[in-house]
Amino acid sequence: MDPVVWRGMTRSELDAAYNNSAAVENSAEKIAEWTNRSTQTRARPGAVLDIAYGPRSNNRIDIIPGGGSRAPLFVFIHGCYWQRNSKEIFACVAEGPLAKGFDAALIGYTLAPQATLTEIVSEIRTAVRWLRTEGPGFGVAKEKILLSGWSAGGHLTAMALDQAHAGLAISGIFDLEPCRLNYLNEKLKLTLEEQKTLSPLHQIPSSSRPLVLASGTRELPELQRQSDSYHAAPRAADLPSERLSLIGHDHFSILEELANRDGQLTDHACHLASFA
């Protein structure tokens, strides 16, 4: 019998509990569809692509204008457990905020195992700081910055929230302990110290910017628990946190609520930016 490694789960059960691609039958098709749609988004008039914010090859930002001279900036961080995908795949999810008058920026970062999670977090924080200081030269980030991310990007949103005005973390990971104990750590190579210092759940600050935590009701139970637990911790500390459970959505379909101008996540992005 396989030994229990975490919360009553064996290693194989814990692996399955975090395997979003296997849990959603059309996950590969969704990635291919987003890639095609994102090509059109990146071709919008005025888009400036692959701007370097750091020395590594993936330290690049795409800026896509959509608003007026002092529009809020929607910043998106892609996911897939810090190991796969790229900013180019996810430009289409900014279509909802763009339609509502936001500007948009998409951040690329070095993937594991070429970078440790400590380095990845540092890159994201550097990228958001770069947008704050250099973005106005590209006509963006003159007002509020709304930081958002999906899956691993939800974790990175929480880790860089203090660099923005508000955050929208979608289907994120906020406690790294199960990731250190399952298949994800084959590439992440998380240390026990990183597990502690890079888990937002265990690094609750004394003050925080507004944060919305969203997940779908058809997501894996562990993904829903991650957001539930992270919502409870700031609330216990009287920090601003809102929890959204989007009925009928899985780990992939939930992003359509952001890509759609009338989507639930687009509405919350407008609310967070005080820009309806």
HELIX and SHEET records of a PDB file:
HELIX    1   1 ARG A   11  ALA A   17  1                                   7    
HELIX    2   2 ASN A   20  ALA A   23  1                                   4    
HELIX    3   3 SER A   27  ARG A   42  1                                  16    
HELIX    4   4 LYS A   87  ILE A   89  5                                   3    
HELIX    5   5 ALA A   91  ALA A   94  5                                   4    
HELIX    6   6 GLU A   95  ALA A   99  1                                   5    
HELIX    7   7 LEU A  117  GLU A  134  1                                  18    
HELIX    8   8 GLY A  135  PHE A  138  5                                   4    
HELIX    9   9 ALA A  152  MET A  159  1                                   8    
HELIX   10  10 LEU A  161  GLN A  163  5                                   3    
HELIX   11  11 GLU A  177  LEU A  181  1                                   5    
HELIX   12  12 ASN A  185  LEU A  188  1                                   4    
HELIX   13  13 LEU A  192  THR A  197  1                                   6    
HELIX   14  14 PRO A  200  HIS A  202  5                                   3    
HELIX   15  15 PRO A  221  ALA A  236  1                                  16    
HELIX   16  16 SER A  253  LEU A  255  5                                   3    
HELIX   17  17 GLU A  256  ALA A  259  1                                   4    
HELIX   18  18 GLN A  264  LEU A  272  1                                   9    
SHEET    1   A 2 VAL A   4  TRP A   6  0                                        
SHEET    2   A 2 MET A   9  THR A  10 -1                                        
SHEET    1   B 8 VAL A  48  ALA A  52  0                                        
SHEET    2   B 8 ARG A  60  ILE A  64 -1                                        
SHEET    3   B 8 ASP A 103  ILE A 107 -1                                        
SHEET    4   B 8 LEU A  73  ILE A  77  1                                        
SHEET    5   B 8 ILE A 145  TRP A 150  1                                        
SHEET    6   B 8 ALA A 166  ILE A 170  1                                        
SHEET    7   B 8 LEU A 211  GLY A 216  1                                        
SHEET    8   B 8 SER A 241  LEU A 246  1                                        
END                                                                             
